Amino acid sequence: MSKFRNSPALIDILRALSGGETLSANEIRARSGRSFSSAQQKKLTEPGYLVVGKAGRASTFTLTADGMDMASDELDGAEQPSRHAPDQRLGAEERKALFALLSPSLQVSYAEVKRTLGIAIGEGLRHTLADKGLVVVVEGPLRFELTEKGWAVAEAELSRPAEADDPPLLKLLHHHFCLLLAGLRTRGLGLTDMYAESYVDMSTKQAAAPRKVAAETVGARIIDAYDELVYEPGGWVSLTRLREHMSDVEREELDEVLSALFRDGRIKLIAEVNQKTLTHRDREAALHIVGDEKHLYAVG
């Protein structure tokens, strides 16, 4: 007898875990379009179906042998995730938002999409895409993850011509992607392969050698990065996370610009009050100003 057939969310989560892999909560969200709540975890751990582990600070989840058997029984005959049928086409605004989230990165921030593309994915649109299982919305700071279904729908949409009443730029996007995807398919590739290749190319170039960037550009990026990295309005961002975010900028150059912004009053810098919480990486990332070490920054 089915235990979870009346819980579509758990069925989707079991489907994501049924391959026997160890997955993080983010990976489960990306594959299933579902958040894995503590209550749902309890339903699987108490009967011995699920093992919860740790990878750094993140929890990981693996089905046990009994869990794999149970998942096989539950998924046998369970309703499959709905496919994106041709007559269920997304609206122009939905397509524009979905295409804006195509990226080699696992997550794309709201601030980055708005700054680089001028596209604001509002609350209503976010809920629509999430309800359709196309994206997972991660709060604080606001970020998006395309699910497997989201990638599939994006490719299906981009493989079709635009609608007659679509804006001109959206028509242009559809036109060129139709041609591009047709060419990729002759090589046995698809949309995700194109972005995976882009990621490899970008990573290789960035790892080769940090490039020298104009000081005013670095300063602007530091200011912009605050909106992307801060967890709550008026909060503090660790310099560890900032340095990771701007890893293409040389350490000496970043320190100089941080110091200049601090002197000009454009950013605030403070030391971590509870020094016991500092990791070795946090101490290495600290900015040294007149014998004092600063670990956190804020804008304003």
Protein Blocks (a to p, Z undefined) as FASTA:
>chain_A
ZZklmmmklmmmmmmmmnopacdfklmmmmnopacdfklmmmmmmnopaccddehjbccd
dddfklmmmmmmmmnopacdddddfklcccfklmmmmmmmgcfbfbdcfklmmmmnopac
dfklmmmmmmnopaccdehiadddddfklmmmmmmmmmpccdfkbcfklmmmmmmmmmmm
mmmmmnopafklmmmmmmmmmmmmmmmpccdddfklmmmmmmmmmmmmpmbghiacdfkl
mmmmmmmbcfklmmmmmmmmmmnopaccdddfblmlpcfklmmmpcceehiacfbdceZZ
